Amino acid sequence: MSDANELFPRGTALPKQSPLFWVHNKDRYLRQLLIRDIEALTQRRFVVYYTDCSTAAQVDPNDDTYLAELLGTINGDPVDLMLETNGGYTDATEKIVSILTAMTTDLRVIVPRRAKSNGTVIALTGREIVMGVHSELGPIDPNVVLGPGNAVPADLILKSADKHPPLLAGYASLAVLQTKKLATAVLSSGMLAGSDSKLIEEIVNKISTRDHYHSHGSVIDSREAQALGLKVCHLAPDDDLWQRIWLLRTMCEQDCKAQRIWKLFEGTTISSAIAAPSSPSQA
């Protein structure tokens, strides 16, 4: 039988919100019910940082305020962060990493589908990365934007520095150094704390240049991530926790597409949805 103390629609009590308000927000209420289920299973706090990867949305300088609010009630508890993103700005990623490491000392990053580019850097912040058969990380080599729609890998600019203006080569060098420094710092202080610095340097060099992975979109699945030396927990498709995580991720994807949402920052009591910008025809 349902418990009267359970939240609607599981319990017998009607929702405290007005019918129109509850129905308008029912998608997030149902997602939050599932988040509570996952927390009960893991005995860890669970938060979502989800980006619709079919859009141009990326990690940007506005994300920190939403993430800080989402983690504001953590109080140092162990945290699972469900992450999906194509990546984004390195400066903004530094801020995200700073917030995560300040809010908890026990962070797991769960990647149901993808955390690419600087999303991989965020994933490296966890003490381990939870992955399944759908999951992928990617190289973190930065691009240098030369103009609208024209981004060039910084590593390739450096490898042909004699063919580019010194200022551009210098900028590319700084971009690579910034990414390497950030990745080295998070691995050294978290997932690979106490490990040989040469191992960490080797991992960072492999994922931050085009020498090992020849495409920025190269797939680093759970086996590849483990082979690199990262700490990965692989969950099978029939694992109970994984099935709940994948259901939540699927709900996020469908709800974002249906409601034209670019990003979701969500926990059991907080939900911030960032709407996709209006197209010129809708403005």
C-alpha positions in Angstrom: 0.0 0.0 0.0 1.1 3.6 -0.6 2.3 5.6 2.4 0.3 8.8 3.2 3.7 10.5 3.9 5.0 9.7 0.4 5.0 12.5 -2.2 2.2 12.5 -4.8 1.6 10.5 -6.9 2.9 7.7 -4.7 1.1 8.6 -1.5 -2.6 9.1 -0.8 -2.3 12.8 0.0 -2.8 15.3 -2.8 0.1 17.6 -3.7 0.5 20.8 -1.7 0.8 22.8 -4.9 -2.2 23.9 -6.8 -3.4 21.5 -9.6 -2.3 23.8 -12.4 1.1 24.5 -10.8 1.8 20.8 -10.1 0.8 19.7 -13.6 2.9 22.4 -15.2 5.9 21.2 -13.1 5.2 17.5 -13.0 8.2 16.5 -15.1 10.7 17.9 -12.5 8.7 16.5 -9.6 8.9 13.0 -11.1 12.6 13.4 -11.8 13.1 14.5 -8.2 11.2 11.4 -7.0 13.7 9.3 -8.9 16.6 11.2 -7.5 15.3 10.4 -4.0 15.1 6.8 -4.9 18.7 6.8 -6.1 19.9 8.6 -2.9 18.1 5.9 -0.8 19.9 3.2 -2.8 23.4 4.8 -2.6 23.2 6.6 0.8 24.8 9.6 -1.0 23.6 13.0 -2.1 22.7 13.0 -5.9 22.8 16.1 -8.1 22.3 16.5 -11.9 24.3 18.8 -14.2 22.8 18.0 -17.5 23.2 19.7 -20.9 21.3 18.9 -24.0 24.2 17.8 -26.2 22.2 18.1 -29.4 22.3 21.9 -28.9 25.1 24.5 -28.8 24.9 24.7 -25.0 28.2 24.3 -23.2 29.9 24.9 -19.9 29.9 28.6 -19.6 30.5 31.4 -17.0 26.9 31.4 -15.9 26.9 27.8 -14.7 28.7 28.4 -11.4 25.8 30.1 -9.6 23.4 27.3 -10.4 25.8 24.6 -9.3 26.8 26.5 -6.1 23.1 26.8 -5.2 22.5 23.1 -6.0 25.3 22.1 -3.7 24.6 24.6 -1.0 22.8 22.1 1.3 25.4 19.3 0.9 27.3 20.2 4.1 30.2 18.1 3.1 28.2 14.9 2.5 29.3 12.4 -0.1 28.0 13.5 -3.5 27.2 11.8 -6.8 27.2 14.2 -9.7 25.4 13.0 -12.8 27.1 14.8 -15.7 26.3 15.2 -19.4 28.0 17.9 -21.5 29.9 18.4 -24.7 32.4 20.6 -22.9 32.9 24.4 -22.9 35.1 27.2 -21.7 38.2 26.3 -19.7 37.9 29.3 -17.4 34.3 28.3 -16.6 35.4 24.7 -16.0 38.0 25.9 -13.5 35.3 27.6 -11.5 33.1 24.5 -11.7 36.0 22.4 -10.4 36.7 24.9 -7.6 33.1 24.7 -6.4 33.0 20.9 -6.5 36.2 20.5 -4.6 35.1 23.1 -2.0 31.7 21.6 -1.4 32.7 17.9 -0.8 35.7 15.8 -0.3 33.9 12.6 -1.5 32.7 13.2 -5.1 31.8 10.5 -7.6 31.1 11.7 -11.2 28.5 9.6 -13.0 28.6 9.8 -16.8 25.6 8.0 -18.2 26.3 9.0 -21.8 28.9 11.6 -22.4 31.2 14.1 -20.8 33.4 15.4 -23.5 36.3 17.9 -23.7 36.2 20.0 -20.6 33.3 17.8 -19.4 36.1 15.2 -19.1 38.1 17.6 -16.9 35.1 17.9 -14.6 34.7 14.1 -14.5 38.4 13.9 -13.4 37.5 15.8 -10.3 35.7 12.8 -8.9 37.5 10.2 -6.8 36.1 7.8 -9.4 34.0 7.9 -12.5 30.9 5.7 -12.8 30.4 4.6 -16.4 28.3 2.1 -18.3 28.2 0.7 -21.9 26.8 4.0 -23.2 29.3 6.2 -21.4 32.2 8.1 -23.0 34.8 10.6 -22.0 37.0 12.4 -24.6 40.3 14.2 -25.2 40.7 17.5 -23.5 42.9 19.2 -26.0 41.8 22.9 -26.3 40.8 24.6 -29.5 41.8 28.1 -30.6 38.9 30.1 -32.2 40.2 31.9 -35.3 36.8 33.2 -36.3 33.1 32.3 -36.5 32.8 28.6 -37.1 36.6 28.3 -37.4 38.2 26.6 -34.4 41.7 24.9 -34.7 43.3 22.5 -32.3 45.9 24.4 -30.2 48.2 21.4 -30.4 48.2 21.5 -34.2 49.1 25.2 -34.2 52.0 24.5 -31.9 53.2 21.6 -34.1 53.3 24.1 -37.0 54.2 27.2 -35.1 56.6 28.4 -37.9 53.6 28.8 -40.2 51.6 31.0 -37.8 52.0 34.5 -36.3 54.0 34.3 -33.0 51.1 35.8 -31.1 48.8 33.0 -32.2 51.3 30.3 -31.4 51.8 31.9 -28.0 48.1 31.9 -27.4 47.8 28.3 -28.4 50.7 27.4 -26.0 48.9 29.1 -23.1 45.6 27.3 -23.9 47.4 23.9 -23.7 49.3 24.8 -20.5 46.0 26.0 -18.8 44.3 22.7 -19.6 47.2 20.6 -18.6 47.6 22.5 -15.3 44.0 22.1 -14.4 43.8 18.4 -15.3 47.1 17.7 -13.4 45.8 19.5 -10.3 42.5 17.7 -10.1 44.1 14.3 -10.6 46.9 15.0 -8.2 44.6 16.1 -5.4 41.7 13.7 -6.0 41.4 10.5 -8.0 45.2 9.8 -8.2 46.3 11.5 -5.0 49.6 9.9 -3.9 50.3 8.4 -7.3 53.5 8.8 -9.2 53.7 12.2 -10.8 55.0 10.6 -14.0 51.8 8.5 -14.3 49.7 11.6 -14.0 51.8 13.5 -16.5 51.5 10.6 -18.9 47.7 10.5 -18.6 47.4 14.3 -19.1 49.7 14.3 -22.1 47.7 11.5 -23.8 44.4 13.3 -23.4 45.6 16.9 -24.0 47.4 16.5 -27.3 46.7 14.9 -30.7 49.6 12.4 -30.3 47.5 9.7 -28.7 44.0 10.6 -29.7 43.9 12.0 -33.2 40.3 13.5 -33.0 38.8 15.8 -30.3 35.7 13.6 -30.6 37.6 10.3 -29.9 35.6 7.9 -27.7 37.2 7.0 -24.3 34.9 4.3 -22.9 35.1 2.7 -19.5 37.7 0.2 -20.6 39.9 2.8 -22.3 39.6 5.1 -19.3 40.8 2.3 -17.0 43.6 1.5 -19.4 44.7 5.1 -19.2 45.0 4.7 -15.4 41.8 6.4 -14.3 39.7 5.0 -11.5 36.4 3.8 -13.1 33.5 1.9 -11.7 31.7 0.1 -14.6 28.1 -0.7 -14.0 26.4 -3.4 -16.2 23.2 -2.6 -18.1 21.1 -4.8 -15.7 22.6 -3.2 -12.6 19.7 -1.8 -10.5 21.5 1.5 -9.8 22.5 1.9 -13.4 19.0 1.3 -14.6 17.7 4.1 -12.4 20.5 6.4 -13.5 19.7 5.7 -17.1 16.0 6.2 -16.6 16.7 9.6 -15.0 19.1 10.6 -17.8 16.5 9.6 -20.4 13.9 11.7 -18.5 16.2 14.6 -18.6 16.8 14.2 -22.3 13.2 13.9 -23.3 12.0 16.7 -21.0 14.7 19.1 -22.2 13.8 18.5 -25.8 10.1 18.8 -25.2 10.4 22.0 -23.2 13.4 23.6 -25.1 15.7 23.5 -22.1 19.4 23.7 -22.6 20.6 22.8 -19.2 19.3 21.3 -15.9 20.8 21.7 -12.5 18.7 19.5 -10.2 18.6 17.8 -6.8 15.9 16.6 -4.5 14.8 20.1 -3.5 16.3 22.4 -6.1 15.7 22.5 -9.9 17.0 25.2 -12.2 16.2 24.8 -15.9 18.0 27.1 -18.4 15.9 27.7 -21.5 17.3 27.6 -25.0 17.6 31.0 -26.6 14.9 32.0 -28.9 15.6 31.7 -32.6 15.2 34.9 -34.7 11.8 33.7 -36.0 10.6 33.3 -32.4 11.9 36.6 -31.0 
